[in-house]
Each structure stands twice: as structure tokens, then as C-alpha cells.
Amino acid sequence: MIDPTHLLDFATQLPHPSDIGIIKPSGGFNFVAALCGLGAFFGASQFFYYSDDSRRIDPWAKRD
């Protein structure tokens, strides 16, 4: 049987991402990041809504 304690010991020795500069924690609420997240969510929802052929908005489009 595989002993996972070696992996657990190794994982506890790794530095936190903020210690090596990958992630920079903010001091408070990041308004720009929240707006970008909402914009990405809204854009994805619009893509999935209008990709459905039953909701075509072009009146001249021919249906197959």
C-alpha cells in the first residue's frame, strides 16, 4: 500500500504563493477585480443565451 505521509510532509514544506510573489494579497475589497469578474460572468451568460438557435435575433435568417 502507498504511504501518503511522505507527500504530506513534502506539501507542508512548500512556501505559500504569497511568500514567493505569485499572489499579492490585497488590503481590502478590490473593486476592479470584482467588475472584471462580473463582466466575465455576464459575457459568458450572453454567449450561452444567444448561441441557442431557437433564440435567433436575425429575422432574415433561414431556419434549417
C-alpha positions in Angstrom: 0.0 0.0 0.0 1.2 3.5 -0.8 2.1 5.6 2.3 0.9 9.2 1.7 2.7 10.6 4.7 5.8 11.4 2.6 3.7 13.5 0.2 2.0 15.3 3.2 5.4 16.0 4.7 6.6 17.5 1.4 3.5 19.6 0.9 3.9 21.2 4.4 7.4 22.3 3.5 6.4 24.2 0.3 6.3 28.0 0.6 3.0 29.9 0.4 2.4 31.5 -3.0 2.3 35.0 -1.4 5.8 34.3 0.0 7.4 33.9 -3.4 5.5 36.8 -5.2 3.0 34.8 -7.2 -0.1 36.1 -5.4 -0.2 39.5 -3.8 -2.9 39.8 -1.2 -4.9 43.0 -1.2 -5.6 45.0 1.8 -9.4 45.3 1.2 -12.1 44.9 -1.4 -10.7 45.1 -4.9 -13.4 46.9 -7.0 -11.6 46.4 -10.3 -11.3 42.7 -9.9 -14.9 42.4 -8.9 -16.0 44.3 -12.0 -13.9 42.1 -14.2 -15.4 39.0 -12.7 -18.9 40.3 -13.2 -18.1 41.2 -16.8 -16.7 37.8 -17.5 -19.8 36.2 -16.0 -22.2 38.5 -18.0 -20.3 37.8 -21.2 -20.4 34.1 -20.7 -24.1 34.1 -20.0 -24.7 36.2 -23.1 -22.7 33.8 -25.2 -24.6 30.8 -24.0 -28.0 32.6 -24.3 -27.5 33.7 -27.9 -25.8 30.5 -29.0 -29.1 28.7 -28.9 -30.6 28.6 -32.4 -34.2 28.8 -31.0 -33.4 32.4 -29.8 -32.3 33.8 -33.2 -32.5 37.5 -33.3 -31.9 37.9 -37.1 -35.4 38.0 -38.7 -33.9 37.2 -42.2 -32.0 34.1 -41.1 -33.2 30.9 -42.7 -34.1 28.1 -40.4 -32.9 24.6 -41.3 
